[in-house]
Amino acid sequence: MRPDRRSLLIGSAALALAGPARAESPRDDAGRALDTLKQPVTRVFPAGPPAAILLYTLAPELLLGWPRAIRPAEKPYLLPQAADLPEVGRLTGRGNTANLESVLALKPDLILDVGSTAETYRSLADRVQGQTGIPYALLDGRLAAAPATYRSLGRLIGRDAEPLAVLAEGILTTMRERVAAVPEEKRPRVYLARGPRGLETARAGSINVEALALMGAANVAGPGGGLAQVSPEDVVAWAPDIVIALDPAFAAAARQDPLWQATPALRANRLHVSPSLPFGWVDFPPSVNRLVGLWWLGKVLYPALFPEDIRGIARDLYGRLYHVTPDDQALDRVLAGAS
């Protein structure tokens, strides 16, 4: 039944009296309302390395600085104007070095944190936001959530994040589909060796081994989450099929150490060093830089399933994520030692 003219006039009058509809306040991934966030956002303070990397990949011009200054070896892989930004410290994580006075002095429109959205971090976000008056956005830092996190960030800062969200979705889908074809009993048992002695690792459930978990690797350090200090005897007893190292110096020493040589991984020459320029491919820091590393892990864990040329993949993804396409010499430096 069509409404009559009188009904339409009454409805229009009611809308006019009600006034314009109020837009909902933007919310972060923890469900926190950011009532004071104004557009356009032009200055963003990253609370830690994961936030800095995520923001750089989407909108490098908004980044106020890096939690740790970019080192000379890392600079060729980033836009010059971004690579030369100052060190601003960090508000979250181990070794936080920024204070609220220094944050306020930079006059950011937004503080961005990427990682856990658990209560501890929500409380920190609320406290900093209350003390500074600056909107503090807490976004989901899980690798599997990267597409949604890109979209959340895009909405907050007024940028089109869809190309990077789709890129992340494509990579994650490819990894899951290929790994799903590998029977559980044929998935490798892996040890993640962190630090100069290789004796810091991450237990299953930790954000530091998300890339390995997504690729179906069995973490020999067992469940429990978080980082752990172990002994060489622990690693020998766990008998990993593959060791993924973050420190090239440790890898060189382990290859000469009889204790490490007692592991199946070293006997089969399956100790691999994760590339780390400009950021780690497997961990350190745990942000969207790991999207590149998933392809490398695929080749390390399941060579037959990942025949792609890692150089070509890295060149393409560096161009899309870091806004700089490396030449052959630059790629050589990235992959040096990453057997």
Backbone torsions as a table, in degrees:
resi	resn	phi	psi	omega
1	MET	NA	131.3	-179.0
2	ARG	-80.6	138.1	177.4
3	PRO	-69.7	145.5	177.5
4	ASP	-80.6	172.3	-175.0
5	ARG	-63.9	-38.1	-178.9
6	ARG	-62.9	-40.1	179.2
7	SER	-64.3	-41.3	179.2
8	LEU	-62.8	-41.5	-179.6
9	LEU	-64.8	-41.1	179.4
10	ILE	-63.9	-42.4	179.2
11	GLY	-63.7	-40.5	179.6
12	SER	-64.7	-39.8	179.6
13	ALA	-64.6	-39.1	-179.9
14	ALA	-64.5	-41.0	178.3
15	LEU	-63.9	-39.9	-179.8
16	ALA	-63.8	-40.4	179.1
17	LEU	-66.9	-34.1	-179.2
18	ALA	-70.5	-23.2	-179.9
19	GLY	81.2	177.5	-178.1
20	PRO	-65.6	145.4	178.9
21	ALA	-65.2	137.3	-179.9
22	ARG	-85.0	129.7	177.8
23	ALA	-70.4	141.9	177.9
24	GLU	-68.5	147.9	176.6
25	SER	-65.0	141.0	175.0
26	PRO	-64.1	148.7	-179.6
27	ARG	-126.1	150.0	175.7
28	ASP	-90.6	-175.0	-175.2
29	ASP	-74.4	-8.9	174.2
30	ALA	-92.9	3.4	179.9
31	GLY	81.1	11.6	-177.7
32	ARG	-84.6	131.1	178.1
33	ALA	-75.4	135.0	178.3
34	LEU	-110.3	71.5	-172.5
35	ASP	-63.0	-29.4	-173.5
36	THR	-94.4	4.7	-179.8
37	LEU	-73.1	121.5	-179.0
38	LYS	-109.9	151.4	176.4
39	GLN	-109.1	146.4	1.2
40	PRO	-81.3	148.3	172.1
41	VAL	-83.3	124.0	-178.1
42	THR	-123.6	-13.5	-176.8
43	ARG	-140.1	121.0	-176.7
44	VAL	-125.9	130.2	175.8
45	PHE	-98.4	121.4	178.6
46	PRO	-83.6	126.7	-177.3
47	ALA	-72.8	-19.7	-179.9
48	GLY	-164.0	174.5	-177.6
49	PRO	-56.5	-42.9	179.2
50	PRO	-57.7	-38.9	178.8
51	ALA	-67.6	-40.9	-179.5
52	ALA	-61.8	-43.3	-178.2
53	ILE	-68.5	-46.2	179.0
54	LEU	-57.4	-48.4	-179.1
55	LEU	-63.1	-43.3	179.9
56	TYR	-57.4	-43.0	-176.6
57	THR	-64.9	-30.7	-177.6
58	LEU	-94.6	-44.4	-174.1
59	ALA	-147.0	74.8	-175.4
60	PRO	-60.0	-26.1	-178.0
61	GLU	-69.8	-14.4	-179.8
62	LEU	-90.4	-13.0	-174.3
63	LEU	-72.9	125.0	-179.5
64	LEU	-82.2	-24.6	-177.9
65	GLY	172.7	-179.5	-177.9
66	TRP	-111.4	144.0	174.7
67	PRO	-56.9	-35.1	172.1
68	ARG	-129.9	132.4	-178.4
69	ALA	-55.1	141.7	178.5
70	ILE	-68.0	130.8	-177.4
71	ARG	-82.0	158.2	-177.7
72	PRO	-53.3	-40.6	-178.0
73	ALA	-68.0	-22.0	-178.0
74	GLU	-88.9	-23.0	-171.0
75	LYS	-61.5	-36.5	-177.7
76	PRO	-62.3	-15.4	-175.9
77	TYR	-97.6	3.9	-178.8
78	LEU	-128.2	159.0	176.0
79	LEU	-59.2	135.0	-175.6
80	PRO	-54.7	-42.9	-177.1
81	GLN	-66.5	-28.8	177.5
82	ALA	-83.0	-40.0	-178.3
83	ALA	-62.1	-27.4	-177.9
84	ASP	-91.5	5.0	178.2
85	LEU	-64.2	153.2	-175.2
86	PRO	-74.3	165.2	171.9
87	GLU	-80.9	127.0	-177.1
88	VAL	-114.7	-0.2	-178.7
89	GLY	79.5	-176.1	-177.6
90	ARG	-135.2	149.0	179.2
91	LEU	-96.9	-20.5	-175.1
92	THR	-128.9	165.2	176.2
93	GLY	85.1	-176.4	-179.1
94	ARG	-70.6	135.7	176.8
95	GLY	74.3	35.6	179.0
96	ASN	-61.2	132.7	-171.3
97	THR	-124.2	-9.3	-179.3
98	ALA	-88.2	147.6	172.4
99	ASN	-117.4	163.4	-173.3
100	LEU	-65.8	-28.5	178.3
101	GLU	-64.3	-43.4	-179.8
102	SER	-68.3	-34.1	176.5
103	VAL	-65.3	-47.4	-179.6
104	LEU	-60.3	-35.6	-178.5
105	ALA	-63.7	-26.1	-179.7
106	LEU	-82.7	-11.3	176.5
107	LYS	53.5	53.7	178.8
108	PRO	-74.1	151.5	171.3
109	ASP	-81.5	-21.5	-174.8
110	LEU	-154.0	140.0	167.5
111	ILE	-102.3	129.0	-176.0
112	LEU	-115.3	126.8	176.4
113	ASP	-124.2	135.3	-179.5
114	VAL	-129.4	121.7	-178.8
115	GLY	165.3	-135.0	179.3
116	SER	-73.3	141.9	175.0
117	THR	-106.2	20.2	179.8
118	ALA	-67.0	170.2	-173.0
119	GLU	-57.0	-38.6	-179.9
120	THR	-56.0	-43.2	-176.6
121	TYR	-80.7	-30.1	173.5
122	ARG	-64.2	-40.7	178.9
123	SER	-63.9	-41.6	177.3
124	LEU	-61.7	-44.2	179.8
125	ALA	-61.2	-44.7	179.4
126	ASP	-62.2	-41.8	-177.4
127	ARG	-65.7	-47.6	-178.9
128	VAL	-64.8	-41.5	179.0
129	GLN	-62.5	-40.6	179.2
130	GLY	-67.6	-37.3	-177.1
131	GLN	-77.4	-30.3	-175.3
132	THR	-103.4	-24.2	-173.6
133	GLY	77.0	7.2	-179.5
134	ILE	-98.8	130.1	177.2
135	PRO	-55.8	135.7	-176.7
136	TYR	-123.7	109.7	-177.7
137	ALA	-97.9	126.9	178.0
138	LEU	-108.1	114.0	-177.5
139	LEU	-112.2	154.1	-176.6
140	ASP	-70.4	119.5	-177.2
141	GLY	-95.2	3.9	180.0
142	ARG	-64.8	140.2	-178.9
143	LEU	-58.8	-41.9	-178.9
144	ALA	-64.4	-21.9	-178.4
145	ALA	-92.4	4.0	-173.7
146	ALA	-52.4	-44.6	179.0
147	PRO	-59.5	-46.6	-179.8
148	ALA	-66.5	-35.6	179.9
149	THR	-66.3	-40.5	175.2
150	TYR	-58.5	-44.0	-178.4
151	ARG	-65.6	-39.2	177.4
152	SER	-61.7	-46.0	179.9
153	LEU	-63.6	-42.1	178.9
154	GLY	-57.9	-42.3	178.9
155	ARG	-64.7	-38.5	-176.6
156	LEU	-70.7	-37.0	-174.3
157	ILE	-104.7	1.9	177.6
158	GLY	70.9	41.9	178.8
159	ARG	-125.1	152.3	177.2
160	ASP	-80.7	102.4	-178.2
161	ALA	-94.3	-0.7	-172.8
162	GLU	-60.8	-41.8	179.0
163	PRO	-58.3	-41.5	179.8
164	LEU	-75.1	-33.4	175.7
165	ALA	-63.5	-42.6	179.0
166	VAL	-67.2	-38.9	176.8
167	LEU	-59.7	-47.7	179.7
168	ALA	-62.5	-42.4	179.0
169	GLU	-60.1	-42.1	-179.2
170	GLY	-63.6	-42.8	179.7
171	ILE	-65.3	-47.8	-177.8
172	LEU	-62.7	-40.8	179.1
173	THR	-64.1	-43.9	178.8
174	THR	-59.9	-45.1	-179.4
175	MET	-61.9	-47.7	-177.5
176	ARG	-62.1	-42.1	-177.8
177	GLU	-65.5	-41.4	-178.6
178	ARG	-72.1	-42.0	-179.0
179	VAL	-66.7	-32.9	-179.4
180	ALA	-60.2	-23.2	-179.5
181	ALA	-79.9	-6.8	-177.8
182	VAL	-96.3	121.2	178.0
183	PRO	-60.0	148.7	-178.1
184	GLU	-53.0	-42.1	-175.9
185	GLU	-69.7	-12.8	179.5
186	LYS	-103.8	4.3	178.6
187	ARG	-83.6	136.0	-172.1
188	PRO	-71.2	151.1	174.9
189	ARG	-93.5	122.1	-167.1
190	VAL	-123.8	142.6	172.3
191	TYR	-115.7	127.3	175.0
192	LEU	-92.7	116.1	-178.0
193	ALA	-100.6	111.6	178.2
194	ARG	-106.9	153.3	173.8
195	GLY	84.2	169.2	-174.7
196	PRO	-67.4	-19.8	177.8
197	ARG	-107.6	-2.6	178.8
198	GLY	71.0	15.1	-173.0
199	LEU	-107.2	8.6	165.7
200	GLU	-102.5	134.0	179.0
201	THR	-138.6	-179.8	178.6
202	ALA	-126.2	131.7	-179.7
203	ARG	-81.7	158.6	-180.0
204	ALA	-55.2	136.2	-176.2
205	GLY	102.6	-15.2	177.8
206	SER	-78.4	146.5	176.5
207	ILE	-61.4	-24.6	-177.0
208	ASN	-70.0	-19.9	179.5
209	VAL	-116.1	20.3	178.2
210	GLU	-59.5	-40.4	-178.7
211	ALA	-63.3	-42.5	178.3
212	LEU	-64.4	-41.8	179.9
213	ALA	-64.4	-42.8	179.8
214	LEU	-61.6	-31.0	179.2
215	MET	-87.8	10.7	173.1
216	GLY	79.2	9.6	-179.7
217	ALA	-73.3	143.4	175.0
218	ALA	-89.1	121.4	-177.8
219	ASN	-80.9	113.5	-176.3
220	VAL	-68.1	-19.1	-180.0
221	ALA	-75.0	-9.2	174.9
222	GLY	82.8	-179.3	-175.9
223	PRO	-80.7	175.5	175.4
224	GLY	130.2	-21.0	-179.5
225	GLY	69.9	164.6	176.5
226	GLY	78.4	174.6	179.6
227	LEU	-91.4	153.1	-177.8
228	ALA	-144.4	144.1	172.1
229	GLN	-92.9	131.1	-178.0
230	VAL	-129.7	176.9	178.6
231	SER	-111.1	160.5	174.6
232	PRO	-57.3	-34.8	179.2
233	GLU	-63.8	-35.3	175.7
234	ASP	-59.6	-46.7	-176.7
235	VAL	-64.7	-41.8	178.6
236	VAL	-61.2	-42.0	-180.0
237	ALA	-66.1	-34.4	179.4
238	TRP	-72.6	-23.9	175.3
239	ALA	52.6	60.0	-179.6
240	PRO	-68.1	147.5	174.4
241	ASP	-76.2	-31.4	-176.0
242	ILE	-140.0	139.7	171.6
243	VAL	-114.6	126.7	173.8
244	ILE	-105.1	117.2	-177.9
245	ALA	-106.7	147.1	175.5
246	LEU	-99.0	-20.9	-175.4
247	ASP	-111.4	116.0	-179.5
248	PRO	-60.8	-34.1	-179.8
249	ALA	-65.5	-40.7	176.1
250	PHE	-61.2	-44.9	-177.6
251	ALA	-59.6	-42.5	179.1
252	ALA	-62.8	-41.6	179.9
253	ALA	-69.1	-40.2	-177.6
254	ALA	-63.8	-33.1	-179.2
255	ARG	-68.0	-16.5	178.6
256	GLN	-106.2	-1.1	-174.0
257	ASP	-95.3	119.6	-178.6
258	PRO	-57.3	-32.7	-179.3
259	LEU	-66.5	-47.9	177.8
260	TRP	-67.0	-33.8	179.9
261	GLN	-65.5	-13.6	178.5
262	ALA	-77.3	-8.4	-179.7
263	THR	-82.6	148.1	175.3
264	PRO	-55.2	-34.6	-178.2
265	ALA	-60.3	-48.2	-177.3
266	LEU	-75.9	-32.2	177.0
267	ARG	-63.3	-31.6	179.7
268	ALA	-95.1	9.0	-179.1
269	ASN	58.0	44.7	-178.9
270	ARG	-119.3	44.6	167.3
271	LEU	-100.4	121.3	-174.6
272	HIS	-123.5	139.5	179.5
273	VAL	-100.1	122.2	179.4
274	SER	-67.8	131.4	171.5
275	PRO	-58.3	153.8	-174.0
276	SER	-142.8	12.5	179.0
277	LEU	-109.5	130.6	-6.3
278	PRO	-79.0	-14.2	179.1
279	PHE	-136.2	159.6	-176.9
280	GLY	-60.7	146.8	-179.1
281	TRP	-88.8	-21.5	-176.9
282	VAL	-113.6	-34.9	-176.0
283	ASP	-162.3	172.6	167.8
284	PHE	65.0	77.0	-1.0
285	PRO	-93.5	162.8	-179.4
286	PRO	-83.8	85.1	179.5
287	SER	-135.7	-157.8	-176.4
288	VAL	-72.5	-7.9	172.5
289	ASN	-57.8	-24.1	-178.9
290	ARG	-70.7	-15.2	177.1
291	LEU	-61.5	-36.1	176.1
292	VAL	-66.9	-43.8	-175.3
293	GLY	-64.9	-23.9	178.8
294	LEU	-59.6	-39.1	178.0
295	TRP	-64.6	-42.9	179.1
296	TRP	-64.8	-43.0	177.5
297	LEU	-61.0	-37.6	177.2
298	GLY	-57.8	-43.9	179.9
299	LYS	-68.0	-35.3	-180.0
300	VAL	-71.6	-44.5	-174.1
301	LEU	-82.9	-38.3	-174.4
302	TYR	-137.0	70.9	-174.1
303	PRO	-52.8	-38.5	-177.1
304	ALA	-69.6	-26.4	-178.2
305	LEU	-86.9	-13.4	-175.8
306	PHE	-128.2	75.5	-177.9
307	PRO	-79.6	-5.9	-174.7
308	GLU	-61.2	153.9	176.6
309	ASP	-77.0	113.1	-176.6
310	ILE	-65.4	-27.4	178.4
311	ARG	-66.1	-44.3	179.3
312	GLY	-65.3	-40.1	178.3
313	ILE	-65.0	-45.8	-179.9
314	ALA	-62.0	-42.9	-179.4
315	ARG	-60.3	-45.2	-179.1
316	ASP	-65.8	-47.4	-176.6
317	LEU	-69.8	-33.8	176.1
318	TYR	-63.6	-40.7	178.1
319	GLY	-62.2	-38.6	-175.7
320	ARG	-83.3	-33.0	-178.7
321	LEU	-92.7	-41.3	-173.1
322	TYR	-105.1	-2.9	174.5
323	HIS	67.2	17.1	177.0
324	VAL	-138.3	126.4	178.9
325	THR	-96.9	112.7	-175.2
326	PRO	-72.5	146.4	174.0
327	ASP	-84.8	-176.6	-175.0
328	ASP	-61.6	-41.2	-179.4
329	GLN	-65.3	-40.1	178.8
330	ALA	-65.5	-38.6	176.9
331	LEU	-66.1	-36.9	176.4
332	ASP	-57.2	-41.4	-179.3
333	ARG	-68.2	-37.6	178.6
334	VAL	-63.2	-43.2	-171.7
335	LEU	-93.2	0.4	-179.4
336	ALA	-59.4	124.3	178.1
337	GLY	81.8	-6.2	-178.2
338	ALA	-89.1	66.3	-176.6
339	SER	-72.8	NA	NA
